[in-house]
């Protein structure tokens, strides 16, 4: 191999390739634990299926950048500068997109700092973790995402008697989030956090609720996608 190709592998930090691989694999395992804890503790919060994947990728990427920086203050400031020039003219709607931006920055820093082993091994580990977590995300995305259901009903109606049977037929989960008066105190504005039954249809739910006497307004809003 020509010297100019060998140099990036030997002139950086003296971290053995196997040590780099071991650290990134450990980071991926611990990142998966963090994602599991997040899912277990945020089950009712309407989380995005992509966010736990992002947590795993970030754990690996931070392990990568830590090895690239080491105890070099100049590299630390270089990372801050590199991330500060990343700008988006449109909103990044998925947290994984942000993780991939960091991925590209870290790989570029690894090459620039002549830690090519970190970049190459990191690409392999991050790519494998992303592929593996993508398969798991498809399983979780099959579950209906949490949604917000807002209704306006007449003030003289009992909510359970009016809505209970219809909500039970279309929803597998519901939680009353807020109740407020509207129309100068003549109506109630009610908001539920809901989850449709498997193969449930928002259209059918809205139509069924709209047919109920006393229901004045119905709005169904998905919460499964990242918001602006």
N, C-alpha and C positions, 0 to 999 in steps of 0.2 A: 504494500500500500504506500502511495506517495506520502512524503512527510507532511504536506499541507493538509492531507486528510487525517493523518494520525494526530496532528497537534491538538485538535479540539477534544480528543479523548484523554489526553495526558496532561494538558497545561492548566486545567481548571482545578477545582478542589480535589483532594485526594480521597474521595469517598469511593469505596469499592462498589462496582456495579451490583453485586449481590446484596450489599448493605442498602443501596438505593431501592432495589426491588423489595426487600423485606420491609423497609419503612413504609413504602407506598401501599403494600398489601395490608400491613397492620392498620394504616390510616383508613383504607377502604372498609375493613371489618369494623373498626370503631365508628366510622361514619354511618355504616348500616345500623349499628346499635343506636346511634343518635336518631336516625330516621325512624326506627322502630319505636323508640320512646316518644317521639313526636306524634306518631300515629296513635299510640295508645292513650296519650294524654289530651289529644285534640280531636277525638272522634266526633264530637258534636259541633265542631266549629266550621263545618263546610270547607274543609281544606282542599286545595288543588292536588290532583294526583301527581303533578310534576314536581311539587316542592320537596317531598322526601328524596327524590332522585337528585335534586340539586344539592341537598345536604351531604349526600355521599360524595358527589363530585367535588364539592368545596373542600371536604376533609382531605381528599387526595391532593387537590391543587395547592392547598396551604402547606401540606407536607412537602410538595415539590418546591414551592417558592422558598420555604425555610431552608432547604438544602442548597438552593442556588445562592441565597443571600449569605448564609452562614453568619460570620461575625463581621461582615464587610458593610460598614455604614454607607459607603458610596452606593452599593447595590441596593440597599434599602431605599435610599432616596430616588434611585433610578426607577424602582418599582412604583413609587408614588407618582413620579413624573409620567411614567408610561400609562398608568391607569387614568391620570388626569386628562390626557389628551384624547381618551376614548369618549366620543360624544355621539348621541343618536338624534337624528332629525325626526324620528318617529318613536313612539313609546314601545319599549320592549315588553311585550305582553306575557312572556313566559320566563320564569326565573331560570330555566335551563339555558336560555339564550345568553343571559348574563354570565352564567358559569362558563360557557364556551368562549366568551370574550376573554375572561380571565385565563382560560386554558391557553388561548393563542398568545396572550401577553407573557405568560410564564414560560412557555416553550421558547418564545423569542428571546427572553432574558437568559434562559439556560444556554442557548447557542451563543449569544453575545458574551456571556461570562465564561465560555469555553467549558461548560459543564454539559457536554453533549450527551453523556450517559444519562444524566437526569432527564433531559428532554426526550430521548428515545425511549427509555424505560417508562417514563411518565405517560407518553402517548399510548404505549401498550396497555398499561394498567388502567388509565382513565377510559380508553376505548372499550376495554373489556367490561369495566364496571358500568359504563353507560349502556352498553348492549344488554348486560344482565338485568340492570334496573329497568330498562325500557320494557323488557318482557314482563316484569312484575308490575310495572305501571299499567300495562294493558289489562291485567287481571283486575287491578283496583279501579280502573276507569270504567269497567263493566258495571260497577255499582253506581246507581243513580246519584249524582252530586246533590249536595244540599242546595235548597232554593228558598227564596223569600216569597211568601204568599201574603198579599195585602188585600183586605176587604173593607168595604164600607157597608154597614148594616143599620137598620133602623134602631133607634134607641130603646124601643119597647120590646125587643126580641132577646130571648135567652140564647147565648152563643152556642152552648152545648146542644140544646134542642134543635136549633136552626141548622147548625153546620156539622154536628158530630157524625151523623150517619154518612154523609157525603165525604167528609174528610177521611173517615175510617175506610171507606171503600177504595179510595184512590191513593192514600198515603201509607207508607210503612212506618214513618216517624213524623212527629210534629211537636213543636214546642212554642208556646205562646211567648212572643218577644215583647210586644207592647200593645197597649190599649189607650186610645185617646178620643176625645170628642171632636166632631166636625160639624159643619153646617150650622154654626151658632148653637151647638149643643143638641141638635136634633138627630144626629147620627153618631155612630161609633166607628173609628178607624182602628182596625185590628191587624196586627202583623204576626205571622207565624214563620218560624224556620222549619222547613219541611224537607222530606225526602220521598220521592215518588216510589210506588211499588215497582218491581221489575217489569219492564215493558210498559210502564205507565206513560200516559200521554198528558202533557200540560194542557193541550187543547181540550181534551175530554174533561179534565178537572175544572177548567175555567167555565166550560159550557154547563157542566152539572151545577156548579155553584151559582152561575148566573140565572139558572132556571128557578132557583129557590125564591119564594116570595119573601121579601124583606131585604134581600141582598141588592145593594144599589151599585156596587162597583167591585170589580175583581182585577187584580194585577199579579202576574206570576213572573218572577225574575230569577234567572239562573245565578248561582254563586260558585259554580264549579270552575269558572275561568278566572284567571288573574285579572284584577281590575286595573284601569289606568292609574 
